[in-house]
Amino acid sequence: MAEPAGARAGERRTGPRLTLITRPGCHLCDVAKEAIQRVDAQTGAGWVEVDVTSDIELEREYGDRVPVILLDGREHGYWRVEETRLLRDLGAS
């Protein structure tokens, strides 16, 4: 089995593979949460939600592009969760 992206040789990734960066009061973020929950139910990848307003660096990086989906710490998409592509990419890594 290939090592997860972001892991060093011989090191296995622990914890959730998906991060959803959101903003309070964001309707698209609510829709994205539902999609991420469906993906997690199918894959067991695990996910965490991070409020973009909780960190100035996140705010600078992602600003108004929320929601942003990170897979293994790398940006996978923003504004909408492409469930089919995300499921494929979770299976490929």
MDTraj code that builds the backbone (N, CA, C; nanometers):
import mdtraj as md
import numpy as np

residues = "MET ALA GLU PRO ALA GLY ALA ARG ALA GLY GLU ARG ARG THR GLY PRO ARG LEU THR LEU ILE THR ARG PRO GLY CYS HIS LEU CYS ASP VAL ALA LYS GLU ALA ILE GLN ARG VAL ASP ALA GLN THR GLY ALA GLY TRP VAL GLU VAL ASP VAL THR SER ASP ILE GLU LEU GLU ARG GLU TYR GLY ASP ARG VAL PRO VAL ILE LEU LEU ASP GLY ARG GLU HIS GLY TYR TRP ARG VAL GLU GLU THR ARG LEU LEU ARG ASP LEU GLY ALA SER".split()
xyz = np.array([
    [0.0845, -0.1180, 0.0000],
    [0.0000, 0.0000, 0.0000],
    [0.0892, 0.1245, 0.0000],
    [0.0556, 0.2213, -0.0825],
    [0.1340, 0.3446, -0.0916],
    [0.1178, 0.4270, 0.0349],
    [0.2225, 0.4999, 0.0685],
    [0.2160, 0.5890, 0.1846],
    [0.1277, 0.7081, 0.1514],
    [0.0498, 0.7573, 0.2448],
    [-0.0337, 0.8737, 0.2216],
    [0.0505, 0.9955, 0.1872],
    [-0.0079, 1.0829, 0.1068],
    [0.0610, 1.2079, 0.0723],
    [0.0964, 1.2811, 0.1992],
    [0.2139, 1.3376, 0.2019],
    [0.2565, 1.4137, 0.3187],
    [0.3279, 1.3294, 0.4248],
    [0.3268, 1.1982, 0.4086],
    [0.3949, 1.1128, 0.5054],
    [0.5362, 1.0849, 0.4563],
    [0.6288, 1.0721, 0.5487],
    [0.7650, 1.0342, 0.5128],
    [0.7705, 0.8832, 0.4952],
    [0.8733, 0.8361, 0.4276],
    [0.8899, 0.6928, 0.4030],
    [0.8776, 0.6154, 0.5338],
    [0.7953, 0.5122, 0.5332],
    [0.7779, 0.4276, 0.6497],
    [0.6842, 0.4837, 0.7560],
    [0.6322, 0.6036, 0.7341],
    [0.5461, 0.6686, 0.8330],
    [0.4019, 0.6634, 0.7839],
    [0.3118, 0.6239, 0.8706],
    [0.1711, 0.6179, 0.8331],
    [0.0996, 0.7396, 0.8900],
    [0.0107, 0.7957, 0.8102],
    [-0.0675, 0.9115, 0.8528],
    [-0.1726, 0.8651, 0.9526],
    [-0.1890, 0.9425, 1.0587],
    [-0.2937, 0.9155, 1.1558],
    [-0.3849, 1.0370, 1.1600],
    [-0.5043, 1.0157, 1.2057],
    [-0.5988, 1.1266, 1.2143],
    [-0.6759, 1.1444, 1.0841],
    [-0.7603, 1.2450, 1.0819],
    [-0.8462, 1.2659, 0.9657],
    [-0.7668, 1.3087, 0.8428],
    [-0.8116, 1.2632, 0.7277],
    [-0.7460, 1.2980, 0.6014],
    [-0.8039, 1.4233, 0.5397],
    [-0.9251, 1.4600, 0.5799],
    [-0.9931, 1.5743, 0.5195],
    [-1.0047, 1.6895, 0.6184],
    [-0.9813, 1.8090, 0.5680],
    [-1.0024, 1.9305, 0.6453],
    [-1.0958, 2.0187, 0.5652],
    [-1.1974, 2.0694, 0.6316],
    [-1.2912, 2.1607, 0.5683],
    [-1.2749, 2.2971, 0.6338],
    [-1.2289, 2.3926, 0.5566],
    [-1.2090, 2.5281, 0.6078],
    [-1.3353, 2.6074, 0.5786],
    [-1.3949, 2.6625, 0.6836],
    [-1.5259, 2.7266, 0.6731],
    [-1.5235, 2.8657, 0.7356],
    [-1.6374, 2.9316, 0.7262],
    [-1.6583, 3.0629, 0.7875],
    [-1.7995, 3.0609, 0.8483],
    [-1.8166, 3.1163, 0.9672],
    [-1.9501, 3.1218, 1.0274],
    [-2.0488, 3.1955, 0.9348],
    [-2.1705, 3.1424, 0.9271],
    [-2.2757, 3.2046, 0.8478],
    [-2.2652, 3.1788, 0.6986],
    [-2.1789, 3.0891, 0.6572],
    [-2.1551, 3.0594, 0.5151],
    [-2.2460, 2.9457, 0.4699],
    [-2.3406, 2.9761, 0.3811],
    [-2.4340, 2.8745, 0.3319],
    [-2.3607, 2.7654, 0.2539],
    [-2.2652, 2.8029, 0.1693],
    [-2.1904, 2.7019, 0.0945],
    [-2.1129, 2.6099, 0.1881],
    [-2.0695, 2.6629, 0.3012],
    [-1.9987, 2.5811, 0.4000],
    [-2.0914, 2.4746, 0.4579],
    [-2.2160, 2.5109, 0.4831],
    [-2.3131, 2.4142, 0.5342],
    [-2.3369, 2.3025, 0.4329],
    [-2.3473, 2.3383, 0.3065],
    [-2.3654, 2.2391, 0.1995],
    [-2.2419, 2.1493, 0.1907],
    [-2.1233, 2.2098, 0.2011],
    [-1.9986, 2.1334, 0.1954],
    [-1.9880, 2.0349, 0.3115],
    [-2.0315, 2.0751, 0.4309],
    [-2.0284, 1.9849, 0.5476],
    [-2.1111, 1.8602, 0.5200],
    [-2.2288, 1.8792, 0.4611],
    [-2.3132, 1.7637, 0.4291],
    [-2.2431, 1.6705, 0.3309],
    [-2.1773, 1.7274, 0.2309],
    [-2.1060, 1.6472, 0.1312],
    [-1.9883, 1.5731, 0.1953],
    [-1.9126, 1.6427, 0.2787],
    [-1.7986, 1.5798, 0.3463],
    [-1.8459, 1.4672, 0.4377],
    [-1.9584, 1.4851, 0.5035],
    [-2.0137, 1.3798, 0.5882],
    [-2.0499, 1.2571, 0.5049],
    [-2.1048, 1.2778, 0.3858],
    [-2.1371, 1.1641, 0.2975],
    [-2.0096, 1.0921, 0.2547],
    [-1.9083, 1.1674, 0.2166],
    [-1.7810, 1.1075, 0.1754],
    [-1.7191, 1.0305, 0.2918],
    [-1.7204, 1.0894, 0.4094],
    [-1.6647, 1.0225, 0.5271],
    [-1.7407, 0.8940, 0.5583],
    [-1.8722, 0.8966, 0.5435],
    [-1.9519, 0.7768, 0.5709],
    [-1.9134, 0.6623, 0.4760],
    [-1.8749, 0.6964, 0.3546],
    [-1.8372, 0.5943, 0.2564],
    [-1.6933, 0.5473, 0.2716],
    [-1.6064, 0.6355, 0.3197],
    [-1.4637, 0.6039, 0.3190],
    [-1.4016, 0.5882, 0.4569],
    [-1.4616, 0.6505, 0.5582],
    [-1.4014, 0.6495, 0.6911],
    [-1.2736, 0.7320, 0.6989],
    [-1.2573, 0.8259, 0.6047],
    [-1.1353, 0.9073, 0.5978],
    [-1.1202, 0.9989, 0.7184],
    [-1.2300, 1.0360, 0.7790],
    [-1.2273, 1.1305, 0.8904],
    [-1.2106, 1.2720, 0.8395],
    [-1.2654, 1.3668, 0.9163],
    [-1.2538, 1.5069, 0.8744],
    [-1.2620, 1.5974, 0.9948],
    [-1.2059, 1.7156, 0.9785],
    [-1.2137, 1.8202, 1.0792],
    [-1.2565, 1.9486, 1.0103],
    [-1.3219, 2.0322, 1.0872],
    [-1.3639, 2.1631, 1.0382],
    [-1.2779, 2.2684, 1.1064],
    [-1.2306, 2.3642, 1.0278],
    [-1.1487, 2.4732, 1.0801],
    [-1.2117, 2.6046, 1.0355],
    [-1.2356, 2.6916, 1.1307],
    [-1.2919, 2.8241, 1.1037],
    [-1.1812, 2.9146, 1.0509],
    [-1.1974, 2.9649, 0.9298],
    [-1.0954, 3.0486, 0.8666],
    [-1.0674, 3.1744, 0.9483],
    [-1.1656, 3.2195, 1.0260],
    [-1.1465, 3.3408, 1.1056],
    [-1.0671, 3.3160, 1.2338],
    [-1.0335, 3.1896, 1.2606],
    [-0.9608, 3.1565, 1.3834],
    [-0.8108, 3.1790, 1.3712],
    [-0.7626, 3.2057, 1.2501],
    [-0.6190, 3.2177, 1.2291],
    [-0.5932, 3.3161, 1.1152],
    [-0.5149, 3.4176, 1.1407],
    [-0.4895, 3.5214, 1.0408],
    [-0.4226, 3.4640, 0.9162],
    [-0.3380, 3.3630, 0.9323],
    [-0.2723, 3.3017, 0.8160],
    [-0.3738, 3.2287, 0.7279],
    [-0.4687, 3.1607, 0.7908],
    [-0.5747, 3.0960, 0.7129],
    [-0.6572, 3.2005, 0.6394],
    [-0.6875, 3.3094, 0.7086],
    [-0.7659, 3.4180, 0.6485],
    [-0.6925, 3.4742, 0.5267],
    [-0.5626, 3.4938, 0.5397],
    [-0.4836, 3.5459, 0.4275],
    [-0.4803, 3.4468, 0.3109],
    [-0.4649, 3.3198, 0.3433],
    [-0.4527, 3.2166, 0.2399],
    [-0.5849, 3.1918, 0.1673],
    [-0.6931, 3.1796, 0.2431],
    [-0.8189, 3.1351, 0.1834],
    [-0.9244, 3.2442, 0.1713],
    [-0.9142, 3.3488, 0.2521],
    [-1.0038, 3.4636, 0.2413],
    [-1.1486, 3.4288, 0.2148],
    [-1.1972, 3.4728, 0.1013],
    [-1.3373, 3.4503, 0.0645],
    [-1.3581, 3.3268, -0.0215],
    [-1.2579, 3.2412, -0.0338],
    [-1.2729, 3.1199, -0.1154],
    [-1.3386, 3.0059, -0.0394],
    [-1.3835, 3.0286, 0.0810],
    [-1.4410, 2.9202, 0.1610],
    [-1.5762, 2.8775, 0.1044],
    [-1.6101, 2.7518, 0.1246],
    [-1.5335, 2.6481, 0.1917],
    [-1.4175, 2.5981, 0.1042],
    [-1.3119, 2.5556, 0.1724],
    [-1.1952, 2.4969, 0.1069],
    [-1.1792, 2.3556, 0.1608],
    [-1.1549, 2.2603, 0.0709],
    [-1.1370, 2.1214, 0.1092],
    [-0.9898, 2.0873, 0.0948],
    [-0.9305, 2.0363, 0.2012],
    [-0.7924, 1.9889, 0.1977],
    [-0.7935, 1.8374, 0.2101],
    [-0.7176, 1.7720, 0.1272],
    [-0.6990, 1.6276, 0.1351],
    [-0.5534, 1.6040, 0.1721],
    [-0.5319, 1.5419, 0.2862],
    [-0.3961, 1.5176, 0.3367],
    [-0.3142, 1.6461, 0.3393],
    [-0.3798, 1.7565, 0.3772],
    [-0.3114, 1.8836, 0.3930],
    [-0.2913, 1.9639, 0.2661],
    [-0.3364, 1.9115, 0.1540],
    [-0.3217, 1.9814, 0.0262],
    [-0.4595, 2.0235, -0.0249],
    [-0.4644, 2.1423, -0.0842],
    [-0.5919, 2.1922, -0.1342],
    [-0.6465, 2.1004, -0.2433],
    [-0.7702, 2.0580, -0.2235],
    [-0.8376, 1.9706, -0.3200],
    [-0.9418, 2.0482, -0.3990],
    [-0.9975, 2.1507, -0.3398],
    [-1.0981, 2.2308, -0.4086],
    [-1.1550, 2.3366, -0.3166],
    [-1.2379, 2.4208, -0.3744],
    [-1.3025, 2.5244, -0.2949],
    [-1.4395, 2.5558, -0.3531],
    [-1.5215, 2.6190, -0.2724],
    [-1.6599, 2.6575, -0.2971],
    [-1.7556, 2.5388, -0.3024],
    [-1.7197, 2.4321, -0.3688],
    [-1.8071, 2.3143, -0.3779],
    [-1.7229, 2.1881, -0.3608],
    [-1.7817, 2.0877, -0.2971],
    [-1.7152, 1.9582, -0.2833],
    [-1.7504, 1.8755, -0.4063],
    [-1.6501, 1.8388, -0.4830],
    [-1.6705, 1.7495, -0.5960],
    [-1.6611, 1.6069, -0.5418],
    [-1.7757, 1.5535, -0.4995],
    [-1.7762, 1.4264, -0.4273],
    [-1.7146, 1.3120, -0.5067],
    [-1.7487, 1.3000, -0.6343],
    [-1.6968, 1.1899, -0.7146],
    [-1.5452, 1.1970, -0.7251],
    [-1.4928, 1.3162, -0.7508],
    [-1.3476, 1.3329, -0.7616],
    [-1.2806, 1.3086, -0.6271],
    [-1.3419, 1.3570, -0.5188],
    [-1.2856, 1.3377, -0.3858],
    [-1.2825, 1.1896, -0.3493],
    [-1.3901, 1.1179, -0.3771],
    [-1.3930, 0.9741, -0.3500],
    [-1.2842, 0.9031, -0.4309],
    [-1.2700, 0.9409, -0.5561],
    [-1.1659, 0.8791, -0.6406],
    [-1.0277, 0.9069, -0.5829],
    [-1.0022, 1.0328, -0.5458],
    [-0.8702, 1.0693, -0.4956],
    [-0.8408, 1.0070, -0.3592],
    [-0.9418, 0.9894, -0.2771],
    [-0.9218, 0.9210, -0.1497],
    [-0.8833, 0.7755, -0.1718],
    [-0.9425, 0.7140, -0.2726],
    [-0.9113, 0.5744, -0.3025],
    [-0.7758, 0.5561, -0.3685],
    [-0.7292, 0.6597, -0.4370],
    [-0.6041, 0.6504, -0.5117],
    [-0.4824, 0.6722, -0.4240],
    [-0.5015, 0.7392, -0.3096],
    [-0.3836, 0.7697, -0.2273],
    [-0.3726, 0.6778, -0.1095],
])
top = md.Topology()
chain = top.add_chain()
for i, resn in enumerate(residues, 1):
    res = top.add_residue(resn, chain, resSeq=i)
    for name in ("N", "CA", "C"):
        top.add_atom(name, md.element.get_by_symbol(name[0]), res)
traj = md.Trajectory(xyz[None], top)
